[in-house]
Amino acid sequence: MQVSIRSYVQRDAADLADVFFRSVRQVAVSDYTAAQAAAWAPQRATPDTMHETASDGRATLVAADEHDRAVAYIDLEPDGHIDHLFCAPEAAGRGIASQLYEAIEALARKQGISRLYTEASELARRLFERKGFVVLERQSKVLRGVRIHNYRMAKDLPDLH
Ligand SMILES: CC(C)(COP(=O)(O)OP(=O)(O)OC[C@H]1O[C@@H](n2cnc3c(N)ncnc32)[C@H](O)[C@@H]1OP(=O)(O)O)[C@@H](O)C(=O)NCCC(=O)NCCS
Protein backbone atom coordinates (compact mmCIF):
# COMPACT_ATOMS: atom_id res chain seq x y z
CA MET A 1 0.00 0.00 0.00
CA GLN A 2 1.42 3.35 -1.11
CA VAL A 3 0.50 6.17 1.27
CA SER A 4 1.16 9.86 1.32
CA ILE A 5 1.29 11.92 4.47
CA ARG A 6 -0.75 15.11 4.42
CA SER A 7 -2.67 17.41 6.75
CA TYR A 8 -6.17 16.47 7.85
CA VAL A 9 -9.08 18.11 6.00
CA GLN A 10 -12.76 18.03 7.01
CA ARG A 11 -13.72 15.35 4.47
CA ASP A 12 -11.39 12.94 6.34
CA ALA A 13 -13.57 13.03 9.47
CA ALA A 14 -15.66 9.92 8.68
CA ASP A 15 -12.55 7.95 7.65
CA LEU A 16 -10.79 8.90 10.89
CA ALA A 17 -13.77 7.77 12.96
CA ASP A 18 -13.67 4.47 11.09
CA VAL A 19 -9.89 4.10 11.47
CA PHE A 20 -10.09 4.74 15.22
CA PHE A 21 -12.89 2.21 15.72
CA ARG A 22 -11.43 -0.58 13.60
CA SER A 23 -7.93 0.03 14.89
CA VAL A 24 -8.99 -0.49 18.50
CA ARG A 25 -11.41 -3.35 17.76
CA GLN A 26 -9.19 -5.24 15.29
CA VAL A 27 -5.56 -4.19 15.79
CA ALA A 28 -5.32 -3.49 19.53
CA VAL A 29 -6.81 -6.91 20.32
CA SER A 30 -3.34 -8.38 19.77
CA ASP A 31 -2.45 -6.93 23.17
CA TYR A 32 -5.82 -6.19 24.84
CA THR A 33 -8.88 -8.33 25.42
CA ALA A 34 -12.05 -7.89 23.35
CA ALA A 35 -13.76 -6.50 26.48
CA GLN A 36 -11.00 -3.91 26.91
CA ALA A 37 -11.23 -2.93 23.22
CA ALA A 38 -15.02 -2.58 23.50
CA ALA A 39 -14.64 -0.30 26.53
CA TRP A 40 -11.99 1.76 24.72
CA ALA A 41 -14.05 2.16 21.52
CA PRO A 42 -17.71 1.50 22.36
CA GLN A 43 -18.92 2.77 18.96
CA ARG A 44 -17.79 4.74 15.92
CA ALA A 45 -17.63 8.47 16.62
CA THR A 46 -19.70 10.65 14.32
CA PRO A 47 -17.83 12.64 11.65
CA ASP A 48 -18.93 15.83 13.47
CA THR A 49 -17.40 14.70 16.77
CA MET A 50 -14.23 13.67 14.98
CA HIS A 51 -14.03 16.99 13.15
CA GLU A 52 -14.60 18.92 16.37
CA THR A 53 -11.64 17.13 17.97
CA ALA A 54 -9.42 17.66 14.93
CA SER A 55 -10.30 21.37 14.91
CA ASP A 56 -9.62 22.14 18.59
CA GLY A 57 -6.18 23.63 17.93
CA ARG A 58 -4.28 20.38 17.47
CA ALA A 59 -2.44 19.43 14.28
CA THR A 60 -3.58 16.20 12.64
CA LEU A 61 -1.69 14.37 9.91
CA VAL A 62 -3.19 11.52 7.94
CA ALA A 63 -1.67 8.75 5.84
CA ALA A 64 -3.81 8.65 2.69
CA ASP A 65 -3.97 5.64 0.36
CA GLU A 66 -3.99 5.70 -3.45
CA HIS A 67 -7.67 6.79 -3.38
CA ASP A 68 -6.79 9.60 -0.98
CA ARG A 69 -8.63 7.86 1.87
CA ALA A 70 -7.13 8.19 5.33
CA VAL A 71 -5.90 4.79 6.60
CA ALA A 72 -3.98 6.06 9.64
CA TYR A 73 -3.55 9.31 11.55
CA ILE A 74 -1.60 11.04 14.30
CA ASP A 75 -2.15 14.30 16.12
CA LEU A 76 -0.16 16.85 18.10
CA GLU A 77 -1.55 19.27 20.65
CA PRO A 78 0.13 22.68 21.07
CA ASP A 79 1.81 21.62 24.33
CA GLY A 80 3.54 18.60 22.75
CA HIS A 81 0.93 16.00 23.66
CA ILE A 82 0.34 13.26 21.10
CA ASP A 83 -3.25 12.24 21.79
CA HIS A 84 -4.03 9.89 18.90
CA LEU A 85 -2.05 7.44 16.76
CA PHE A 86 -4.24 4.90 14.98
CA CYS A 87 -3.83 2.68 11.98
CA ALA A 88 -6.52 0.74 10.08
CA PRO A 89 -6.03 -3.05 10.17
CA GLU A 90 -5.31 -3.30 6.43
CA ALA A 91 -2.55 -0.68 6.79
CA ALA A 92 -0.96 -1.90 10.03
CA GLY A 93 2.52 -3.43 10.30
CA ARG A 94 3.93 -1.63 7.25
CA GLY A 95 5.74 1.23 8.91
CA ILE A 96 2.94 3.73 8.26
CA ALA A 97 2.65 4.85 11.90
CA SER A 98 6.40 5.24 11.90
CA GLN A 99 6.19 7.59 8.90
CA LEU A 100 3.39 9.54 10.57
CA TYR A 101 5.43 9.87 13.74
CA GLU A 102 8.48 11.18 11.85
CA ALA A 103 6.29 13.80 10.17
CA ILE A 104 4.70 14.95 13.43
CA GLU A 105 8.08 15.13 15.19
CA ALA A 106 9.36 17.32 12.35
CA LEU A 107 6.30 19.55 12.75
CA ALA A 108 6.80 19.73 16.52
CA ARG A 109 10.42 20.81 16.04
CA LYS A 110 9.30 23.45 13.53
CA GLN A 111 6.81 24.74 16.11
CA GLY A 112 9.58 24.97 18.71
CA ILE A 113 8.08 22.27 20.95
CA SER A 114 10.79 20.99 23.29
CA ARG A 115 9.10 17.90 24.71
CA LEU A 116 6.67 15.35 23.30
CA TYR A 117 4.54 13.21 25.59
CA THR A 118 1.81 10.61 25.21
CA GLU A 119 -0.11 7.84 26.92
CA ALA A 120 0.77 4.87 24.78
CA SER A 121 -1.00 1.59 24.40
CA GLU A 122 0.99 -1.63 24.62
CA LEU A 123 1.35 -1.59 20.78
CA ALA A 124 2.23 2.10 20.53
CA ARG A 125 4.80 1.77 23.36
CA ARG A 126 6.98 -0.40 21.12
CA LEU A 127 6.86 2.20 18.36
CA PHE A 128 7.48 5.17 20.65
CA GLU A 129 10.40 3.37 22.31
CA ARG A 130 11.97 2.87 18.89
CA LYS A 131 11.54 6.62 18.36
CA GLY A 132 13.43 7.50 21.54
CA PHE A 133 10.59 7.92 24.05
CA VAL A 134 11.06 6.69 27.60
CA VAL A 135 8.38 5.17 29.80
CA LEU A 136 7.67 7.38 32.82
CA GLU A 137 4.95 5.25 34.35
CA ARG A 138 2.64 2.33 33.67
CA GLN A 139 -0.90 3.51 34.34
CA SER A 140 -3.98 1.43 34.95
CA LYS A 141 -7.49 2.85 34.92
CA VAL A 142 -11.05 1.65 34.84
CA LEU A 143 -12.82 2.61 31.64
CA ARG A 144 -16.57 1.91 31.39
CA GLY A 145 -16.15 -0.71 34.09
CA VAL A 146 -13.17 -2.46 32.50
CA ARG A 147 -9.56 -2.21 33.73
CA ILE A 148 -7.10 -1.16 31.03
CA HIS A 149 -3.48 -0.02 31.11
CA ASN A 150 -1.18 2.24 29.13
CA TYR A 151 2.21 3.93 29.50
CA ARG A 152 2.97 7.57 30.15
CA MET A 153 5.92 8.30 27.86
CA ALA A 154 7.96 11.34 26.86
CA LYS A 155 10.77 12.43 24.57
CA ASP A 156 12.81 15.62 24.81
CA LEU A 157 13.43 17.46 21.57
CA PRO A 158 16.62 19.42 22.19
CA ASP A 159 16.94 22.72 20.33
CA LEU A 160 19.43 21.95 17.56
CA HIS A 161 20.13 25.63 16.79
C1 LIG B 1 0.19 1.56 17.32
C2 LIG B 1 -0.13 1.52 15.83
C3 LIG B 1 -0.70 2.87 15.40
C4 LIG B 1 1.15 1.26 15.04
O1 LIG B 1 0.80 1.31 13.64
P1 LIG B 1 1.64 0.60 12.50
O2 LIG B 1 1.52 1.41 11.26
O3 LIG B 1 1.28 -0.83 12.45
O4 LIG B 1 3.09 0.79 13.05
P2 LIG B 1 4.39 0.34 12.28
O5 LIG B 1 4.06 -0.40 11.02
O6 LIG B 1 5.23 1.55 12.14
O7 LIG B 1 4.97 -0.71 13.31
C5 LIG B 1 4.16 -1.81 13.74
C6 LIG B 1 4.91 -3.09 13.62
O8 LIG B 1 5.18 -3.40 12.27
C7 LIG B 1 6.58 -3.61 12.08
N1 LIG B 1 6.98 -2.96 10.83
C8 LIG B 1 7.30 -1.66 10.67
N2 LIG B 1 7.60 -1.42 9.38
C9 LIG B 1 7.48 -2.59 8.74
C10 LIG B 1 7.65 -2.96 7.40
N3 LIG B 1 8.03 -2.09 6.47
N4 LIG B 1 7.40 -4.25 7.10
C11 LIG B 1 7.01 -5.12 8.04
N5 LIG B 1 6.82 -4.80 9.34
C12 LIG B 1 7.06 -3.56 9.67
C13 LIG B 1 7.24 -2.93 13.22
O9 LIG B 1 8.45 -3.56 13.56
C14 LIG B 1 6.23 -3.03 14.32
O10 LIG B 1 6.37 -4.18 15.10
P3 LIG B 1 5.94 -4.19 16.64
O11 LIG B 1 4.66 -4.94 16.68
O12 LIG B 1 7.05 -4.87 17.34
O13 LIG B 1 5.77 -2.77 17.10
C15 LIG B 1 -1.11 0.38 15.48
O14 LIG B 1 -0.62 -0.82 16.02
C16 LIG B 1 -2.50 0.60 15.99
O15 LIG B 1 -3.31 1.29 15.35
N6 LIG B 1 -2.80 0.01 17.15
C17 LIG B 1 -4.14 -0.01 17.72
C18 LIG B 1 -4.50 1.32 18.33
C19 LIG B 1 -3.44 1.81 19.28
O16 LIG B 1 -2.96 1.07 20.13
N7 LIG B 1 -3.13 3.08 19.13
C20 LIG B 1 -2.25 3.77 20.01
C21 LIG B 1 -3.04 4.48 21.05
S1 LIG B 1 -1.95 5.20 22.21
The ligand as an SDF file (V2000), in Angstrom:
LIG
                    3D

 48 50  0  0  0  0  0  0  0  0999 V2000
    0.1900    1.5600   17.3210 C   0  0  0  0  0  0  0  0  0  0  0  0
   -0.1300    1.5220   15.8290 C   0  0  0  0  0  0  0  0  0  0  0  0
   -0.6970    2.8730   15.4000 C   0  0  0  0  0  0  0  0  0  0  0  0
    1.1500    1.2610   15.0400 C   0  0  0  0  0  0  0  0  0  0  0  0
    0.8020    1.3130   13.6430 O   0  0  0  0  0  0  0  0  0  0  0  0
    1.6360    0.6050   12.4970 P   0  0  0  0  0  0  0  0  0  0  0  0
    1.5220    1.4130   11.2570 O   0  0  0  0  0  0  0  0  0  0  0  0
    1.2760   -0.8290   12.4500 O   0  0  0  0  0  0  0  0  0  0  0  0
    3.0890    0.7900   13.0510 O   0  0  0  0  0  0  0  0  0  0  0  0
    4.3850    0.3380   12.2760 P   0  0  0  0  0  0  0  0  0  0  0  0
    4.0630   -0.4040   11.0180 O   0  0  0  0  0  0  0  0  0  0  0  0
    5.2260    1.5490   12.1380 O   0  0  0  0  0  0  0  0  0  0  0  0
    4.9740   -0.7060   13.3140 O   0  0  0  0  0  0  0  0  0  0  0  0
    4.1580   -1.8090   13.7420 C   0  0  0  0  0  0  0  0  0  0  0  0
    4.9090   -3.0920   13.6210 C   0  0  0  0  0  0  0  0  0  0  0  0
    5.1800   -3.4040   12.2750 O   0  0  0  0  0  0  0  0  0  0  0  0
    6.5750   -3.6070   12.0800 C   0  0  0  0  0  0  0  0  0  0  0  0
    6.9770   -2.9580   10.8310 N   0  0  0  0  0  0  0  0  0  0  0  0
    7.2960   -1.6630   10.6670 C   0  0  0  0  0  0  0  0  0  0  0  0
    7.6020   -1.4220    9.3820 N   0  0  0  0  0  0  0  0  0  0  0  0
    7.4780   -2.5910    8.7400 C   0  0  0  0  0  0  0  0  0  0  0  0
    7.6510   -2.9560    7.3990 C   0  0  0  0  0  0  0  0  0  0  0  0
    8.0320   -2.0940    6.4680 N   0  0  0  0  0  0  0  0  0  0  0  0
    7.3960   -4.2450    7.1050 N   0  0  0  0  0  0  0  0  0  0  0  0
    7.0120   -5.1160    8.0360 C   0  0  0  0  0  0  0  0  0  0  0  0
    6.8190   -4.8040    9.3350 N   0  0  0  0  0  0  0  0  0  0  0  0
    7.0570   -3.5580    9.6680 C   0  0  0  0  0  0  0  0  0  0  0  0
    7.2420   -2.9330   13.2210 C   0  0  0  0  0  0  0  0  0  0  0  0
    8.4510   -3.5610   13.5590 O   0  0  0  0  0  0  0  0  0  0  0  0
    6.2270   -3.0270   14.3160 C   0  0  0  0  0  0  0  0  0  0  0  0
    6.3730   -4.1780   15.1000 O   0  0  0  0  0  0  0  0  0  0  0  0
    5.9400   -4.1940   16.6430 P   0  0  0  0  0  0  0  0  0  0  0  0
    4.6570   -4.9400   16.6780 O   0  0  0  0  0  0  0  0  0  0  0  0
    7.0460   -4.8690   17.3350 O   0  0  0  0  0  0  0  0  0  0  0  0
    5.7700   -2.7730   17.0960 O   0  0  0  0  0  0  0  0  0  0  0  0
   -1.1130    0.3760   15.4790 C   0  0  0  0  0  0  0  0  0  0  0  0
   -0.6160   -0.8210   16.0210 O   0  0  0  0  0  0  0  0  0  0  0  0
   -2.5030    0.6040   15.9850 C   0  0  0  0  0  0  0  0  0  0  0  0
   -3.3060    1.2910   15.3500 O   0  0  0  0  0  0  0  0  0  0  0  0
   -2.8000    0.0070   17.1540 N   0  0  0  0  0  0  0  0  0  0  0  0
   -4.1370   -0.0090   17.7230 C   0  0  0  0  0  0  0  0  0  0  0  0
   -4.5010    1.3150   18.3280 C   0  0  0  0  0  0  0  0  0  0  0  0
   -3.4450    1.8090   19.2770 C   0  0  0  0  0  0  0  0  0  0  0  0
   -2.9600    1.0670   20.1300 O   0  0  0  0  0  0  0  0  0  0  0  0
   -3.1270    3.0810   19.1320 N   0  0  0  0  0  0  0  0  0  0  0  0
   -2.2450    3.7690   20.0050 C   0  0  0  0  0  0  0  0  0  0  0  0
   -3.0390    4.4840   21.0500 C   0  0  0  0  0  0  0  0  0  0  0  0
   -1.9520    5.2020   22.2130 S   0  0  0  0  0  0  0  0  0  0  0  0
  1  2  1  0
  2  3  1  0
  2  4  1  0
  2 36  1  0
  4  5  1  0
  5  6  1  0
  6  7  2  0
  6  8  1  0
  6  9  1  0
  9 10  1  0
 10 11  2  0
 10 12  1  0
 10 13  1  0
 13 14  1  0
 14 15  1  0
 15 16  1  0
 15 30  1  0
 16 17  1  0
 17 18  1  0
 17 28  1  0
 18 19  1  0
 18 27  1  0
 19 20  2  0
 20 21  1  0
 21 22  1  0
 21 27  2  0
 22 23  1  0
 22 24  2  0
 24 25  1  0
 25 26  2  0
 26 27  1  0
 28 29  1  0
 28 30  1  0
 30 31  1  0
 31 32  1  0
 32 33  2  0
 32 34  1  0
 32 35  1  0
 36 37  1  0
 36 38  1  0
 38 39  2  0
 38 40  1  0
 40 41  1  0
 41 42  1  0
 42 43  1  0
 43 44  2  0
 43 45  1  0
 45 46  1  0
 46 47  1  0
 47 48  1  0
M  END
$$$$
